[in-house]
């Protein structure tokens, strides 16, 4: 009788992290339901759902609801929400690997804990089922444990027995620069991408940053004007309708190529896509596989991905990626623990709907993976905080949001409730400003910090157009069209992902193999990667001037130039670890002798530069790289208070301590930072054990400095052989770091000229 039954209420809740996926999934489900002859309805609920659709859902819930974590919490914030979820049988969480390790994943954990508890209260025999759908990650069992934790059952993992065929091909530049530097080579190889686009039905070109994607789009059009109309640009800051248009045309096969960023990373089933081009390092194995999988997206089809380096050394990464995918060395996603800001937001959500009883909810949240270690004391602190404003804020009525009526904790103030509903969510990005033409017409959004550096008349690119900045009015950037050939490419702060430790590990192995190819020269011993063969001239020069480190060696180069004394270190552990290590090392050296440094780093290593000789030698080097006192040394060497203060802004926003303003009149980031800063100081002085303050410091250590990874690197170095060389001039390994250090002061044209001169100078010697 399932065919005839309709209006059954909500049966299946499908949680997905990306709004873009909702339409695709809905389409696929409608096909299946049609074929089964069922009369079920499918609804979508996310930030793009319009008011009339929401009202319709309120009157009669569809059987299937496709929803984002934020919108699910908004449903929990409605009066009588238990009624909505009464008939629910199944929760399916899509792209769980993407949610795991983020605060949105914690939102999902909390929502599941509530829905499981509601289900247990009903006298039905039907137990709620929870399914997770995930790509391959290194800690799949833990991912399952996190998701199913509230059900307190073991659960099973169902794996498809299909072996995915993957072809990885490197695109080589015409000549290998012995002195590579980041960022410029990619664009110079545009001509190599045109034939790839021509021979495929549809190609996705993944660029790591939004700014570079704007440039690539322009350059591809310049190189092949007949692509106009069949090539498009897709990134998160482009206006919604335009993105939807691009996705629709990808589906129907009308697009020849799309230049995109991570915005098309996930689950997008565009069948016409045959080929993927990855420009520059994907920084991780999982991300690379995910992007490769966007092509040949059906059973038995082969995924084809081209790797296009942005400087010649990145070719070693191509060899490393081939090896890691062969060995299936995929990164793990660490689940988040004790996110107090998300918990405070969740309790307020429950308080504006039907209210909650603390003892009941405490038991529920203890069933989640994130909060299973929360202590009774911490819970008391949180309850005190949401009802009285905690130790530091009890004088201020603004922070006493929740009232207690006969033991029920509830928010009755309508203004507070409305403000809370508007800011449910955990995605806190740099505040975005809308960009519009003076004559009307919306183009997209851009980060406030980029615009704050422009003056009237400056030209920048967005959504593939050159725009002249006119003025800012009501948090909107007003522009006019520009025909100027020169323009600034906006840089978004989201584009700096560090190299993963799996890829770093394999890179070290590949450099060891490269060293061997030089030693055994032409004796054929084992198959050498083509990438390493192509780079042979570069490796020979590196070996001649300095050394190529084996996987159990750490290379340090000390070089004197007219700029001063340089110390280059090559751990291959990613930008964030290097940034923290550079600061710690500088601090430790300055304890030996008073000395000041400037820093530079990339994913392969870092540089300390000083105007006096740097006292690092075989006698003290192991002590300088010791894991002992690491925690204290990080705090003393990096401005961890300042970093925690910046993190605290996000935490305070999620926890609802700072109001971001009503839509259309959002508070400026400056004001937000000011009020966050004030709260940070108040807590630091009057409530030093405040949980949100503690969380800010923890997040800085775990995410911005990757303290655990830094520690394990130092432990590895203690067992390794440290090799210090004294090259007479810059080497191929240190050259890209040197160039990165000049970036801040020079425009890109000037930088290019300066680098060319340096390269010629070095080649001459």
Helices and strands as residue ranges (DSSP letters): E 12-15, H 19-35, E 42-45, H 51-59, E 64-67, H 69-76, H 81-85, E 90-93, H 96-99, H 103-121, E 129-132, H 140-148, G 149-151, E 165-171, H 185-188, H 190-199, E 202-207, H 210-223, G 225-227, E 231-234, H 240-251, E 257-260, G 262-264, E 273-279, H 285-292, E 302-308, H 314-327, H 340-352, H 358-365, H 376-388, H 390-393, G 397-399, E 403-405, E 408-410, H 414-422, E 432-437, E 442-447, H 448-451, E 459-462, E 465-473, E 476-481, E 488-489, G 493-495, H 501-519, H 530-534, H 536-545, E 553-561, E 564-570, H 575-592, E 598-601, E 606-610, H 621-624, H 630-637, H 640-654, H 669-686, H 691-699, I 700-704, H 707-719, E 721-725, H 732-743, H 748-764
